[in-house]
Amino acid sequence: MSKYQQQIETAVALRGTVSIAELADMLGVSDQTIRRIVKPLEEAGRLEKIHGAIRSVHNPVTAPFQARMEQNRQAKARIATRLLDLVADGQSLAIDTGSTSGFVAQALQERRNLTVVTNSAYVACTLAMRPGNRVFMAGSQLRDHDGAAFDRAAFATIERMQVDLCILSAAQVHPSRGFLVRDQCEADIAVAMAGIAAKAIMAVDRSKFTRDNSARTIAIPHLPADLTIVTDAPPPADYAGILPPGRVVLAQGAEDGTIEARRNQS
């Protein structure tokens, strides 16, 4: 497979559907060249060509997780693409089981020789068969709705590792309570991954920044002070108290805002 074909497959996997014009702009080639590159992929059943665009044909995850992957898909794809810039070939990573982390795993297929520890079957499968990668599945008993492991073996595997980066996600970000998840085991895994990483990254889209207190959520404790937040829009001004100064990284296409303006001035 050519480099262009791989880049097209990755872009379509991330976004579901991408116009031919967007792909041409991304690769710096003509629309006709994109059609020529895509033709063998279409004939092999790897992609589907529709009017003026290319669409993914894959549906590799279970229904509940798939539903979460479809929510705010474009925002998560932008976050994943931006986060890719923060990861170099040959680095070691711990990645959690959020749907945004699923998009990050797809984007990371462009990197080489990664060492990855994850409690997500989806993340593990996405990255395990890339040449040069070493992937460690943390845990043996998987949850039925998202293929995530939180058993004793998961924590034991994580605790034996040391990594350059951990990539985390959250169900909600609250201006006073911080980064929240649905279950205690998810908070515990986040703490374990942050504990083995030289640097921690939180990937959350703009829909997660809400003051809603109606849902049962648990705060992730003991996150590092230098945590980097990658998101698709500047958080509201009243979130500045829980976000480390200068640590908000915006995905391409995000609108300007107060926190981003402060980051650029720092």
C-alpha distance (Angstrom), angle and dihedral (degrees) to the residues before:
residue distance angle dihedral
M1 . . .
S2 3.81 . .
K3 3.79 123.9 .
Y4 3.81 90.5 -110.8
Q5 3.81 92.1 51.3
Q6 3.80 90.7 50.7
Q7 3.81 92.0 49.5
I8 3.79 91.1 49.6
E9 3.80 92.8 48.8
T10 3.80 90.8 49.7
A11 3.81 93.3 48.7
V12 3.81 92.7 48.4
A13 3.81 92.7 45.8
L14 3.80 89.6 52.6
R15 3.78 98.0 46.9
G16 3.80 104.2 26.1
T17 3.81 93.3 -136.3
V18 3.81 127.9 30.0
S19 3.79 126.4 -179.4
I20 3.79 119.3 -120.7
A21 3.81 88.8 -123.0
E22 3.82 91.3 55.8
L23 3.81 91.8 49.0
A24 3.80 91.0 48.7
D25 3.80 90.6 51.6
M26 3.83 92.0 46.0
L27 3.83 93.5 52.1
G28 3.80 96.8 34.7
V29 3.81 94.4 -122.5
S30 3.80 136.4 112.3
D31 3.80 126.4 -84.1
Q32 3.80 88.6 -113.3
T33 3.80 91.2 55.1
I34 3.82 89.7 52.4
R35 3.81 90.3 52.5
R36 3.81 90.2 50.4
I37 3.83 92.9 48.5
V38 3.81 92.3 46.8
K39 3.82 96.5 47.8
P40 3.86 96.9 81.5
L41 3.81 90.4 43.5
E42 3.79 89.6 53.3
E43 3.81 92.0 46.7
A44 3.81 89.6 51.2
G45 3.81 90.6 52.6
R46 3.81 93.6 -116.1
L47 3.82 95.5 118.3
E48 3.78 137.2 15.7
K49 3.80 123.3 -134.1
I50 3.78 116.2 -144.4
H51 3.80 129.8 171.5
G52 3.79 106.3 -48.6
A53 3.81 94.9 -20.7
I54 3.79 147.6 66.9
R55 3.81 120.7 -122.1
S56 3.81 131.7 -162.5
V57 3.80 117.6 -115.2
H58 3.80 96.4 -166.0
N59 3.81 126.4 103.9
P60 3.82 102.8 171.0
V61 3.80 102.6 159.6
T62 3.77 138.4 71.8
A63 3.81 120.3 -90.9
P64 3.84 101.7 -100.3
F65 3.79 93.2 45.9
Q66 3.80 90.1 44.1
A67 3.80 89.2 55.0
R68 3.81 90.2 54.0
M69 3.79 90.5 47.2
E70 3.80 89.2 55.6
Q71 3.81 93.8 52.1
N72 3.83 111.2 96.6
R73 3.79 88.0 -11.2
Q74 3.80 96.0 165.6
A75 3.81 92.6 50.2
K76 3.81 92.2 49.2
A77 3.79 90.7 48.4
R78 3.81 91.2 53.0
I79 3.80 90.8 48.4
A80 3.80 91.0 50.0
T81 3.80 92.0 49.1
R82 3.81 91.4 49.9
L83 3.79 92.2 46.3
L84 3.79 89.8 53.0
D85 3.81 87.2 68.9
L86 3.83 88.9 61.4
V87 3.83 93.9 56.1
A88 3.81 124.1 74.0
D89 3.78 130.4 -160.8
G90 3.78 111.8 -86.5
Q91 3.80 97.4 24.7
S92 3.81 125.6 133.9
L93 3.81 120.2 -124.0
A94 3.78 142.0 -174.2
I95 3.82 111.6 -153.8
D96 3.80 127.5 -172.7
T97 3.78 129.0 -144.7
G98 3.82 104.6 -100.4
S99 3.78 121.7 127.7
T100 3.80 90.3 -114.6
S101 3.81 87.3 54.9
G102 3.81 86.9 55.7
F103 3.81 89.3 59.5
V104 3.80 90.0 45.8
A105 3.81 89.6 53.8
Q106 3.80 90.2 52.9
A107 3.79 91.2 50.6
L108 3.81 91.4 47.6
Q109 3.79 90.1 63.6
E110 3.80 84.7 87.5
R111 3.81 90.8 64.0
R112 3.80 123.6 80.8
N113 3.81 136.5 -141.7
L114 3.79 95.7 13.3
T115 3.79 123.5 166.4
V116 3.81 108.6 -146.9
V117 3.77 133.8 -177.2
T118 3.79 115.6 -172.2
N119 3.79 140.4 158.8
S120 3.81 90.3 -148.2
A121 3.80 119.5 96.8
Y122 3.81 88.7 -159.3
V123 3.81 93.6 54.2
A124 3.81 91.4 43.9
C125 3.82 93.3 51.1
T126 3.81 92.4 45.2
L127 3.80 94.2 54.6
A128 3.82 104.8 26.0
M129 3.79 97.2 79.5
R130 3.79 97.0 49.5
P131 3.83 110.9 111.1
G132 3.79 112.5 -99.8
N133 3.81 96.9 12.2
R134 3.81 122.5 126.4
V135 3.81 111.6 -155.9
F136 3.80 125.5 -173.0
M137 3.81 116.9 -163.0
A138 3.80 107.6 -146.0
G139 3.79 108.8 -146.2
S140 3.77 138.8 9.4
Q141 3.81 107.0 -133.4
L142 3.81 111.9 71.5
R143 3.80 128.3 -157.7
D144 3.78 112.1 -117.1
H145 3.82 97.4 -131.7
D146 3.81 100.4 51.0
G147 3.81 109.5 7.1
A148 3.81 92.8 -115.7
A149 3.81 126.2 146.5
F150 3.80 124.9 -142.9
D151 3.80 101.5 160.3
R152 3.80 125.7 122.8
A153 3.79 90.9 -90.6
A154 3.82 90.2 58.5
F155 3.79 92.6 57.5
A156 3.82 92.6 42.0
T157 3.81 91.7 54.3
I158 3.80 93.2 47.7
E159 3.80 93.7 47.1
R160 3.81 91.5 55.0
M161 3.82 91.6 58.5
Q162 3.80 135.6 79.4
V163 3.81 116.4 -160.9
D164 3.79 140.3 -178.1
L165 3.81 95.4 -131.8
C166 3.77 139.4 13.4
I167 3.80 119.2 -157.6
L168 3.80 114.9 -154.1
S169 3.79 136.6 177.4
A170 3.80 135.8 -161.8
A171 3.79 138.8 -150.9
Q172 3.81 92.1 -138.3
V173 3.78 141.2 0.5
H174 3.81 114.0 -145.2
P175 3.83 122.3 -166.8
S176 3.81 93.1 -128.7
R177 3.82 105.6 19.8
G178 3.79 96.0 46.3
F179 3.82 125.9 -150.9
L180 3.81 112.3 4.6
V181 3.81 135.4 -166.3
R182 3.81 133.5 -173.3
D183 3.80 101.2 -117.5
Q184 3.80 136.9 36.1
C185 3.80 90.8 -125.3
E186 3.82 89.8 59.1
A187 3.80 91.0 53.0
D188 3.81 90.1 47.8
I189 3.82 92.6 51.3
A190 3.81 90.7 49.5
V191 3.81 90.6 52.5
A192 3.82 91.0 47.4
M193 3.81 92.9 50.4
A194 3.81 93.4 45.8
G195 3.80 88.3 50.1
I196 3.81 93.8 60.7
A197 3.82 97.0 41.4
A198 3.79 129.6 91.7
K199 3.81 87.8 -150.2
A200 3.82 133.4 18.1
I201 3.80 127.7 -148.8
M202 3.82 125.2 -168.0
A203 3.83 114.2 -157.0
V204 3.82 113.3 -162.0
D205 3.80 133.0 152.2
R206 3.80 124.3 -134.0
S207 3.81 93.9 -97.5
K208 3.82 89.5 68.7
F209 3.81 93.0 64.7
T210 3.81 100.0 90.5
R211 3.79 137.8 132.5
D212 3.81 92.9 -144.8
N213 3.81 110.4 138.4
S214 3.81 96.9 179.1
A215 3.82 97.2 90.3
R216 3.80 121.1 79.5
T217 3.78 103.9 -113.4
I218 3.80 138.1 159.4
A219 3.79 125.6 -142.2
I220 3.80 118.9 -123.7
P221 3.82 104.9 -125.1
H222 3.79 130.9 -151.8
L223 3.79 98.4 21.7
P224 3.82 111.4 169.0
A225 3.80 118.5 -93.5
D226 3.81 91.7 -126.1
L227 3.81 93.6 54.7
T228 3.82 112.4 151.3
I229 3.81 117.1 -140.9
V230 3.81 117.8 -154.0
T231 3.79 112.6 -166.4
D232 3.80 141.1 150.9
A233 3.82 99.0 -119.9
P234 3.81 136.9 26.1
P235 3.82 109.6 -90.9
P236 3.82 116.8 -117.0
A237 3.81 115.5 -83.4
D238 3.80 94.0 -106.3
Y239 3.83 89.9 64.3
A240 3.80 92.4 67.1
G241 3.80 90.1 93.8
I242 3.82 94.5 64.3
L243 3.80 98.2 35.7
P244 3.80 116.7 82.1
P245 3.83 110.0 -116.6
G246 3.79 112.3 -97.5
R247 3.81 92.8 7.1
V248 3.83 100.7 106.2
V249 3.81 112.4 102.9
L250 3.79 116.3 -169.8
A251 3.78 124.4 -146.6
Q252 3.77 119.0 -124.5
G253 3.79 111.6 -80.0
A254 3.81 95.2 29.7
E255 3.79 116.6 139.0
D256 3.80 120.9 -113.8
G257 3.78 116.7 -98.5
T258 3.76 146.5 162.7
I259 3.80 99.7 -82.7
E260 3.79 93.3 43.0
A261 3.78 90.2 50.5
R262 3.79 90.0 53.5
R263 3.84 90.2 48.6
N264 3.79 90.9 53.9
Q265 3.79 91.0 50.2
S266 3.81 94.3 50.5
